[in-house]
Amino acid sequence: KTIKDRIHIDFHVDDVDVAIARILELGGSQLTEPRVGGGVTMADPEGNEFCIGAFRRSKEGVRTPL
């Protein structure tokens, strides 16, 4: 990675393990191990990074693990 991503998207998924398997099946890659709450940084086949996890937003707008 030579430059910082211009955008980073977080996707809420019901089952992190199933989502990881599907992303890998489609040619993506897993960049980190699951964190507390199941958040994982992934990349699409072109290297664009995004996160998946079972998150919810608090009333203050803060992401928290389910």
Residue, then its C-alpha position, 0 to 999 in steps of 0.5 A: k500500500t503506497i497511498k492512503d485510501r480515499i474512503h473506507i467503508d464498514f459493512h454490517v453483517d449478521d455472520v462474520d465467518v460466512a461473510i469472510a468465506r464469501i469475500l474470499e470466494l469472490g477473490g477478496s482477501q482478509l487483512t486482519e484477524p477478527r477483533v473484539g466484536g468480530g470486526v475484520t479488515m478485508a480487501d477487494p480483488e483490487g486492494n480496496e480496503f473495507c471492514i465487516g463486522a456485527f456493529r450497531r450504532s449507539k444514540e451518540g452515533v458511536r459504533t459498538p460491537l454487538 
